[in-house]
Amino acid sequence: MRYIVLATDYDGTLASQGQVREDVVESLRKLRSSGRKIMLVTGRHLPDLTTVFPDLELFDRVVAENGALLYRPQTREEKLLCEPPDERFVKLLKDRGVPAAVGRGIVATWEPHQDAVLNAIHELGLDLQVIFNKGAVMILPSGVNKATGLEAALQDLGLSAHNVVGLGDAENDHAFLAKCECGVAVANALDTLKERADIVTMGSHGDGVKEIAELLLKDDLAECDSRLGRHAISLGLRCDGEEPVVVNPYRNSIMVAGPSASGKSTAVSGILEQLAEHRYQFCLLDPEGDFDNFAGALTLGTAKERPDPAGVLHVLQSPERSVVVNLIDVPLGDRPEYCASLLPALQDLRARTARPHWLILDEAHHLLPSTWSHASNPLPQALETTILITVHPEHVLKAVLKAVNVLLVTGKSPMQTLNSYAEAVEIAAPKGEEVELEKGEALVWFCREKEDPIRVRTVPSKAERRRHVRRYAEGEMSPEQSFYFRGPKSKLNLRAQNLNAFLQLADGVDDETWMYHLRRGDYTRWFQEIIKDEPLAQDAAAIEKDEAMSPADSRCKIKQAIETRYTAAA
């Protein structure tokens, strides 16, 4: 579910002339029985509200006094979210004959008394704001409004504003609706609110609320996704026209595929930074340590300690925290089982909270290999709103591949990669000839639509960070990426799966083996083609060309070049 919460204003939205029809109440009860939460966000004082609508237990939380008071109907607890009204201010209004109702945090009057209110605030030098609501004049501490009250209620429930559809009708609903993932103005709302809302209902007052409740039950408001452009995530700019190619931040699963060092990580980094900027929560399974502390996310797991799944879930309980799950310490063969142990728990969390909003699986062909036979049936559902990163799409579990609806492909043979995916899931391959992509380019294919792949320039990462340092220093590189000390007659077959292992083996192999690879330029090629570190490759090439250098000296110099760039950093 995208929308876990329906939050509605009272007067002019849920209610007409202060009253709520029974059929509207029944529609909210039905919505709540679907597992969703219902919130009331109103400018009314709580005692007044309980008089006109005594059945407040219909709501999971009530935000009253325009954001100043949080009420838990089930326990009847009240929580003041700001300072109480200043007694000097209340007295001054009374002395000047301004009629005012004083609440726990709000002072309310009506037009045309706003000038007297503003004069009193100015004379006393108070940090107060005046909010209008169809003739009502509300005075609150600066920064307190329906949006801040909603945020407090969501924190109380451990939910995110990205999973809220909010409904309102008046001036004081602007910030409230903007805070929600989907802001709805009922048909009788002010024109200025309708202009800024994502959706305007056909029905007025309670009919508008009922209309949205029914759409939520029908398809979770999916038919309205196209109207929520303010949340779109860009995959890149079209090379033929500079227009952004975007996806909705929900109900999409993206596969990023291509050979090593073809720009997959760069493309994913640009997407992740957008998610972080929009405050979408993500959980990233990182087999090689490529994304440590990315975008402010908390990293769990190190090269010497595997992350505890319970710890991952504990971090994700807070909507504000994203997590990178570093799997360097988990052996390659154990990673599918680790992934399988975590996915059901993530699915359960998503069922209750609709979070984490995104799940990212790096090296997906290792985490969910096609040869693995222990996948459970709910797996594709667990992988909704997911980014899968892989070198080999055809090596990923078929049930997972079928959940993908967007492919972003990098590398020298992108059409070949798309064809491999299409063959694996048994769908028609995309039309078009092979293209040669430039650095920073990709093909985007919406595989469930009858459109050709789109050539784009991917969104560059804003953060300057050195990628793959930990992976190459300490991680478990694949067999085809590893370096092998074999010697002149292939008597040895010593695999270095990372740079640390390379250094250890370099110290142990005999001089003949060491010099054999040195003279062939094998070290330079590995650093250049696999590690993708041109300066390191240049240093190695200079050492290889010095025929007078002894085996011991060449070992020492290459070791120093590696440790300067990688070991210390890792």
Secondary structure, DSSP 8 states (H G I E B T S, - for coil): ----EEEE-TBTTTBBTTB--HHHHHHHHHHHTTT-EEEEE-SS-HHHHHHH---GGGSSEEEEGGGTEEEETTTTEEEE-S----HHHHHHHHHTT---EE-SS-EEEETTTHHHHHHHHHHHT--EEEEEETTEEEEEETT-SHHHHHHHHHHHHT--GGGEEEEE-SGGGHHHHHHSSEEEE-TTS-HHHHHH-SEE-SS-HHHHHHHHHHHHHHHTTGGGGGG-GGG-EEEEEETTT--EEEE-SSS--EEEE-STTSSHHHHHHHHHHHHHHTT--EEEEETTSTTTTGGG-EEE-BTTB---HHHHHHHHTSTT--EEEE-TTS-GGGHHHHHHHHHHHHHHHHHHH--SSEEEETTHHHHSBTT-----TTHHHHTSSEEEEES-GGGB-HHHHTT--EEEE-SS-HHHHHHHHHHHHT-----S------TTEEEEE-TTSS---EEEE----SS---TTHHHHHHS---TTTSEEE-TTTT---EEE-SHHHHHHHHHHS-HHHHHHHHHHTHHHHIIIIIS--HHHHHHHHHHHH-TTS-HHHHHHHHHHHHIIIIITT-
